[in-house]
Amino acid sequence: MTAYVDPPGPNLAARRGRLIRCATVALATGAAFLFAASAGALADGAPTIAGATPVVYGQLESGNTANGSVTTDGADGYESYWALSVTNGDDVTIDWQAPLDVNGNGPVLSAYEVGTTDAAVEDADPFESDTLGTNGQDEMTFTADETGIMPVQFESNECCEESVPGPYEFTATVTHAVNLTVPTVSSLSSSGTVTVAVEDPDGAGISDPALTVDLQVQAAGQAWTTIGSAPASGGAARITYSVPSSLDGRTVKLQALAQGAAYQTQTSDSQSATVAAAPGSGSGHPKGGSGSSRHTGKACVVPSLVGKKLGSATKALAGARCRVGHVRRMRASHRARSRVIWQSHVPGSHLRAGATVGLVVGR
C-alpha cells in the first residue's frame, strides 16, 4: 500500500536496476506476451491515486508496475494506479494479463471504493481484488455501489519474493443499470403515446439513442408483445404505440423493457390495464394528452421497491400515491448498499391514497 514514496536517489536507482534484472528472468521463463516493456519505459499507469490515469472503457490499456510508486510497508511494493469512472449499479468487467515470474506469481489487481485517497489506501480494504491464473490471465467482475471515480491498483511486491514488478495490460467494459417508470394506466386506448421515465439508479435521467425502450403488453396465457418503441432522450422515452385489435376490450399487463449496447436489460414494474375498444376512450394518460406521470387512480398501489436506491423508491411511491414511511438502515453486501432490501407492503397491495410504506435500506 502507498505508505511512502522513495525520493530519487542511489537507493531508488539500485532498486530499479535490480528490477530490470529480475524482470528479465521472469519474462524469459514466462513464455510469449503481447507486449515487451522494460522497467525503464514509461508506464501508462500513475504512481499515485491523485494522478491516476483515466481508464477508457473498451480500450486496451497497458502499464508497468516497475514504473509505479515504491513503498516500504514491510516489503517493497510497486504500485500503478488507474482511475475508473463508474455510476451506481454499473456492472464492470476487467480482463487482464501479465507475465508470471519463475515461481508462477504475478501482480495483484484491486479496485477500491469511490473516493479512496492516497492517504487512506494503506488501511483500506479493496472493493474487489483478483490474482492471475496459471496462464497469466484472469477476469475481475463487480457491481459499483456508488457514482464517482474508483481507484484501480496493479501491485507487485519486492523482486523474486512474491511477484516481479513488470508489464501488464487490461481492457475494462461496462454495462449500465437502468430504472424505468411507466405512468399508471387504468384504461389503454388502442393507440396513443406513453412517456416512460428512464433513469440511472441515482435518479439521474438517461439520454442515449443507443438505449431503446419498448412498451409491451401481455394478455392472459400469451407472450409479451411490443406495441411501440423509442430511444431514451432527456430522461424519458416518448413511445407512440398501437395495440393489436385482437386485444380490444381485454385486460392486459403493461410494462416497459429497456435494452441497448452498454446497458443492462431491464423491465419496469408491470401493471394491469383494460384496452379500450375505440380510440379516445383512454390513452394511457390523463385527458388524452401525450403521457404523464400523474396517478389516475384514487388508491395507493404499492410498487416494487427492492433493489432501488432510496431516491428512486421515493419517486416510485409518490407516483403511486404512496409515501415513504419509516426508513431503517441495515448492514448489507456491496451490491445491496444504499438500496432497498425490504418493504413493509407486498408490491401490488392496494392501500388508501397517501399511505406510508416502511423501508429497510442497505448500508
C-alpha positions as CSV (number, residue, x, y, z in Angstrom):
1,M,0.0,0.0,0.0
2,T,1.1,3.6,-0.5
3,A,2.8,4.4,2.7
4,Y,6.0,6.1,1.4
5,V,7.4,7.0,-2.0
6,D,11.1,6.8,-2.2
7,P,12.7,10.0,-3.4
8,P,15.0,9.9,-6.4
9,G,18.5,8.8,-5.4
10,P,21.0,6.0,-5.4
11,N,18.8,3.7,-3.4
12,L,15.9,4.0,-5.9
13,A,18.3,3.7,-8.8
14,A,19.7,0.5,-7.3
15,R,16.2,-0.9,-6.9
16,R,15.3,-0.1,-10.5
17,G,18.4,-1.9,-11.7
18,R,17.6,-4.9,-9.6
19,L,14.0,-4.9,-11.1
20,I,15.3,-4.9,-14.6
21,R,17.5,-8.0,-13.9
22,C,14.6,-9.8,-12.1
23,A,12.0,-8.8,-14.8
24,T,14.3,-10.2,-17.4
25,V,14.4,-13.5,-15.7
26,A,10.6,-13.5,-15.3
27,L,9.9,-12.7,-18.9
28,A,12.4,-15.3,-20.1
29,T,10.6,-18.0,-18.3
30,G,7.0,-16.7,-18.8
31,A,6.5,-17.6,-22.5
32,A,5.4,-15.0,-25.1
33,F,3.5,-12.0,-24.1
34,L,1.6,-9.4,-26.1
35,F,3.9,-6.6,-25.2
36,A,7.5,-6.2,-24.3
37,A,8.2,-3.5,-21.7
38,S,11.2,-2.8,-19.6
39,A,11.4,-1.2,-16.1
40,G,12.9,1.9,-17.7
41,A,9.9,2.5,-20.0
42,L,7.2,5.0,-19.0
43,A,4.1,3.3,-17.7
44,D,0.6,4.3,-18.7
45,G,-0.5,3.9,-15.0
46,A,0.4,6.5,-12.4
47,P,2.3,6.1,-9.1
48,T,-0.4,7.8,-7.1
49,I,-4.2,7.8,-6.9
50,A,-4.2,11.6,-7.2
51,G,-2.6,11.4,-10.6
52,A,-4.2,8.1,-11.7
53,T,-4.6,7.7,-15.4
54,P,-8.3,7.6,-16.6
55,V,-9.5,4.2,-18.0
56,V,-11.2,4.3,-21.4
57,Y,-13.8,1.6,-21.5
58,G,-13.3,-0.9,-24.3
59,Q,-9.7,0.3,-25.0
60,L,-6.7,-1.9,-24.4
61,E,-4.6,-0.3,-21.6
62,S,-1.1,-1.2,-20.6
63,G,1.4,-0.2,-17.9
64,N,4.3,-1.4,-15.8
65,T,4.3,-1.7,-12.0
66,A,8.1,-1.2,-12.0
67,N,7.4,2.4,-13.0
68,G,4.8,2.9,-10.2
69,S,5.4,4.1,-6.7
70,V,7.9,2.3,-4.4
71,T,6.6,1.7,-0.9
72,T,8.1,0.4,2.3
73,D,5.3,-1.2,4.3
74,G,7.3,-4.3,5.3
75,A,8.3,-5.4,1.8
76,D,8.9,-3.1,-1.1
77,G,5.8,-2.8,-3.2
78,Y,5.4,-1.4,-6.7
79,E,2.0,0.2,-7.4
80,S,0.4,1.5,-10.6
81,Y,-2.9,3.4,-10.4
82,W,-5.8,4.0,-12.8
83,A,-9.0,6.0,-12.4
84,L,-12.2,4.1,-13.3
85,S,-15.3,6.2,-13.7
86,V,-18.4,4.4,-12.6
87,T,-22.1,5.0,-12.0
88,N,-24.1,3.3,-9.2
89,G,-25.3,0.0,-10.5
90,D,-22.7,-0.4,-13.2
91,D,-21.6,-4.0,-13.9
92,V,-17.8,-3.7,-14.6
93,T,-15.6,-6.4,-16.1
94,I,-11.8,-6.1,-16.3
95,D,-10.0,-8.7,-18.5
96,W,-6.2,-8.5,-17.7
97,Q,-3.0,-10.3,-18.1
98,A,0.7,-10.1,-17.1
99,P,3.8,-12.3,-17.3
100,L,4.3,-14.7,-14.4
101,D,7.7,-14.9,-12.7
102,V,9.7,-18.1,-12.1
103,N,7.6,-19.0,-9.2
104,G,4.3,-18.6,-11.1
105,N,3.4,-15.4,-9.4
106,G,2.1,-12.1,-11.0
107,P,0.7,-8.8,-9.8
108,V,-2.5,-8.3,-7.9
109,L,-5.3,-6.2,-9.3
110,S,-7.5,-4.3,-6.8
111,A,-10.4,-1.9,-7.1
112,Y,-11.1,0.5,-4.2
113,E,-14.2,2.3,-3.0
114,V,-15.1,5.5,-4.7
115,G,-13.3,8.4,-3.1
116,T,-10.3,6.4,-1.7
117,T,-7.3,8.6,-1.4
118,D,-3.5,8.1,-1.3
119,A,-3.6,8.8,2.4
120,A,-6.4,6.2,3.1
121,V,-5.5,3.4,0.7
122,E,-2.9,1.8,3.0
123,D,-5.6,1.0,5.6
124,A,-8.5,0.4,3.1
125,D,-9.9,-2.9,2.1
126,P,-10.3,-3.4,-1.6
127,F,-13.8,-3.3,-3.0
128,E,-12.7,-6.2,-5.2
129,S,-9.4,-8.0,-5.6
130,D,-8.1,-10.5,-8.1
131,T,-5.0,-12.6,-8.9
132,L,-3.9,-14.2,-12.2
133,G,-4.5,-17.7,-13.2
134,T,-1.7,-20.2,-14.1
135,N,-1.9,-18.9,-17.7
136,G,-1.1,-15.3,-16.7
137,Q,-4.7,-14.2,-17.5
138,D,-7.9,-13.6,-15.5
139,E,-11.2,-11.6,-15.3
140,M,-12.5,-9.5,-12.5
141,T,-16.1,-8.5,-12.3
142,F,-18.1,-6.4,-9.8
143,T,-21.1,-4.1,-9.5
144,A,-20.4,-0.5,-8.5
145,D,-22.5,0.7,-5.5
146,E,-21.6,4.4,-5.8
147,T,-21.2,7.0,-8.5
148,G,-17.7,8.5,-8.9
149,I,-14.1,7.5,-9.5
150,M,-12.8,4.1,-8.3
151,P,-9.0,3.8,-8.0
152,V,-7.7,0.6,-9.7
153,Q,-4.4,-0.6,-8.5
154,F,-1.9,-3.1,-10.0
155,E,0.6,-4.1,-7.3
156,S,3.8,-6.2,-7.4
157,N,5.9,-7.0,-4.3
158,E,9.7,-7.0,-4.0
159,C,11.5,-8.7,-6.8
160,C,11.8,-12.5,-6.6
161,E,10.0,-12.8,-3.2
162,E,6.3,-12.8,-4.3
163,S,5.9,-11.3,-7.7
164,V,8.3,-9.5,-10.1
165,P,7.4,-5.9,-11.0
166,G,6.8,-5.6,-14.7
167,P,4.3,-5.0,-17.5
168,Y,0.6,-5.7,-17.6
169,E,-2.4,-4.9,-19.8
170,F,-6.1,-4.9,-19.4
171,T,-9.4,-3.9,-21.0
172,A,-12.4,-2.7,-19.0
173,T,-16.0,-3.0,-20.2
174,V,-19.2,-1.8,-18.5
175,T,-23.0,-2.3,-18.7
176,H,-25.0,0.5,-17.1
177,A,-28.1,-0.1,-14.8
178,V,-31.5,1.4,-15.9
179,N,-34.6,2.2,-13.9
180,L,-37.9,2.5,-15.8
181,T,-41.2,4.1,-14.5
182,V,-44.4,3.7,-16.5
183,P,-47.2,6.2,-15.7
184,T,-50.2,4.5,-14.1
185,V,-52.6,3.4,-16.8
186,S,-56.1,2.0,-16.0
187,S,-57.6,2.3,-19.5
188,L,-55.3,2.0,-22.5
189,S,-56.6,3.3,-25.9
190,S,-56.0,1.2,-29.0
191,S,-53.3,3.8,-30.0
192,G,-51.6,6.8,-28.4
193,T,-48.4,7.9,-26.7
194,V,-47.0,6.9,-23.3
195,T,-44.0,8.6,-21.7
196,V,-41.7,6.3,-19.7
197,A,-39.2,7.8,-17.3
198,V,-35.7,6.4,-18.0
199,E,-33.1,7.0,-15.1
200,D,-30.0,5.6,-13.6
201,P,-30.2,4.1,-10.1
202,D,-29.3,7.6,-8.6
203,G,-32.4,9.1,-10.3
204,A,-30.5,11.0,-13.0
205,G,-32.2,11.0,-16.4
206,I,-30.6,9.0,-19.2
207,S,-30.3,10.4,-22.7
208,D,-28.7,7.9,-25.2
209,P,-30.0,6.9,-28.6
210,A,-28.3,3.5,-28.1
211,L,-30.8,2.7,-25.3
212,T,-34.2,1.6,-26.7
213,V,-37.3,1.3,-24.6
214,D,-40.1,-1.0,-25.7
215,L,-43.7,-0.7,-24.4
216,Q,-45.1,-4.2,-24.1
217,V,-48.5,-5.8,-23.3
218,Q,-49.3,-9.3,-22.3
219,A,-52.7,-11.0,-22.4
220,A,-53.5,-14.0,-20.2
221,G,-51.7,-17.1,-21.4
222,Q,-49.8,-15.2,-24.1
223,A,-46.2,-13.9,-24.5
224,W,-45.2,-10.3,-24.1
225,T,-45.9,-8.2,-27.3
226,T,-44.1,-5.0,-28.2
227,I,-46.6,-2.3,-29.2
228,G,-44.1,0.6,-29.6
229,S,-40.5,1.7,-29.1
230,A,-38.5,4.9,-28.6
231,P,-34.9,5.9,-27.7
232,A,-34.1,7.4,-24.3
233,S,-33.9,11.1,-24.6
234,G,-33.7,13.7,-21.8
235,G,-34.5,11.1,-19.1
236,A,-37.6,9.7,-20.9
237,A,-38.8,7.6,-23.8
238,R,-41.9,9.0,-25.5
239,I,-43.4,5.9,-27.1
240,T,-46.1,6.0,-29.8
241,Y,-47.9,2.7,-29.6
242,S,-50.6,0.7,-31.3
243,V,-52.4,-2.3,-29.6
244,P,-53.4,-5.2,-31.7
245,S,-57.2,-5.2,-32.4
246,S,-57.4,-8.7,-31.0
247,L,-56.9,-7.2,-27.5
248,D,-59.7,-4.7,-27.7
249,G,-61.7,-4.7,-24.5
250,R,-59.4,-7.2,-22.8
251,T,-57.4,-6.7,-19.6
252,V,-53.7,-6.9,-20.2
253,K,-50.4,-6.5,-18.3
254,L,-48.4,-3.4,-19.3
255,Q,-44.6,-2.9,-18.9
256,A,-41.6,-1.2,-20.4
257,L,-38.4,-3.0,-21.5
258,A,-35.0,-1.2,-21.9
259,Q,-32.1,-2.7,-23.8
260,G,-29.0,-1.5,-25.7
261,A,-25.3,-1.7,-26.1
262,A,-23.5,-1.0,-22.8
263,Y,-26.8,-1.2,-20.8
264,Q,-28.3,-3.9,-18.7
265,T,-31.6,-5.3,-20.0
266,Q,-34.2,-4.0,-17.6
267,T,-38.0,-4.2,-17.2
268,S,-40.3,-1.9,-15.3
269,D,-42.9,-3.0,-12.8
270,S,-45.9,-4.4,-14.6
271,Q,-49.5,-3.1,-14.2
272,S,-52.9,-4.1,-15.3
273,A,-54.9,-2.1,-17.9
274,T,-58.0,-2.5,-19.9
275,V,-57.7,-1.9,-23.7
276,A,-60.4,0.4,-24.9
277,A,-62.4,-0.8,-27.8
278,A,-62.2,2.5,-29.7
279,P,-59.7,5.3,-29.9
280,G,-60.2,8.2,-27.5
281,S,-61.8,6.1,-24.7
282,G,-58.5,6.0,-22.8
283,S,-54.9,6.9,-24.0
284,G,-52.8,5.8,-21.0
285,H,-52.6,9.4,-19.7
286,P,-55.0,12.0,-18.3
287,K,-57.3,13.9,-20.6
288,G,-55.9,12.2,-23.7
289,G,-52.6,14.1,-23.5
290,S,-49.2,12.8,-24.6
291,G,-48.2,11.0,-21.5
292,S,-47.9,11.9,-17.8
293,S,-46.6,10.5,-14.6
294,R,-49.7,11.7,-12.7
295,H,-51.6,8.9,-11.0
296,T,-55.1,8.4,-12.3
297,G,-56.4,6.1,-9.5
298,K,-57.5,7.0,-6.0
299,A,-55.7,4.3,-4.1
300,C,-52.0,3.8,-3.2
301,V,-50.9,0.8,-5.3
302,V,-47.6,-0.3,-3.7
303,P,-44.8,-0.6,-6.4
304,S,-41.9,-3.0,-6.2
305,L,-39.1,-1.2,-4.4
306,V,-36.5,-3.8,-3.5
307,G,-33.2,-3.1,-5.4
308,K,-34.0,0.6,-6.0
309,K,-32.0,3.5,-4.5
310,L,-33.9,5.4,-1.8
311,G,-34.4,8.4,-4.1
312,S,-35.8,6.3,-6.9
313,A,-38.0,4.4,-4.4
314,T,-39.4,7.7,-3.0
315,K,-40.3,8.8,-6.6
316,A,-41.9,5.5,-7.3
317,L,-44.0,5.8,-4.2
318,A,-45.1,9.3,-5.0
319,G,-46.1,8.3,-8.5
320,A,-48.3,5.6,-7.0
321,R,-50.0,7.9,-4.5
322,C,-48.0,6.4,-1.6
323,R,-45.5,8.0,0.8
324,V,-42.2,6.8,2.4
325,G,-42.7,5.7,5.9
326,H,-40.0,4.7,8.5
327,V,-36.6,4.1,6.9
328,R,-34.2,1.8,8.7
329,R,-30.6,1.1,7.8
330,M,-29.1,-2.4,7.9
331,R,-25.7,-3.8,7.0
332,A,-25.8,-5.4,3.6
333,S,-23.5,-6.7,0.9
334,H,-21.6,-4.4,-1.5
335,R,-24.3,-5.0,-4.2
336,A,-27.1,-4.0,-1.8
337,R,-25.6,-0.9,-0.2
338,S,-27.8,2.2,-0.5
339,R,-30.6,0.1,-2.0
340,V,-33.9,-1.0,-0.6
341,I,-33.7,-4.6,0.7
342,W,-37.1,-4.9,2.3
343,Q,-40.5,-3.1,2.1
344,S,-43.4,-3.3,4.6
345,H,-46.1,-4.0,2.0
346,V,-46.1,-6.5,-0.8
347,P,-45.9,-5.0,-4.3
348,G,-49.4,-4.6,-5.8
349,S,-51.1,-4.0,-2.4
350,H,-54.0,-1.5,-2.6
351,L,-53.9,1.0,0.3
352,R,-55.6,4.3,0.9
353,A,-54.1,7.2,-1.0
354,G,-51.2,8.7,0.9
355,A,-50.5,5.5,2.9
356,T,-46.9,5.0,4.0
357,V,-44.6,2.2,3.2
358,G,-41.7,1.4,5.5
359,L,-38.3,0.6,4.0
360,V,-35.1,-1.1,5.0
361,V,-32.0,0.2,3.1
362,G,-28.6,-1.5,3.0
363,R,-25.6,0.3,4.4
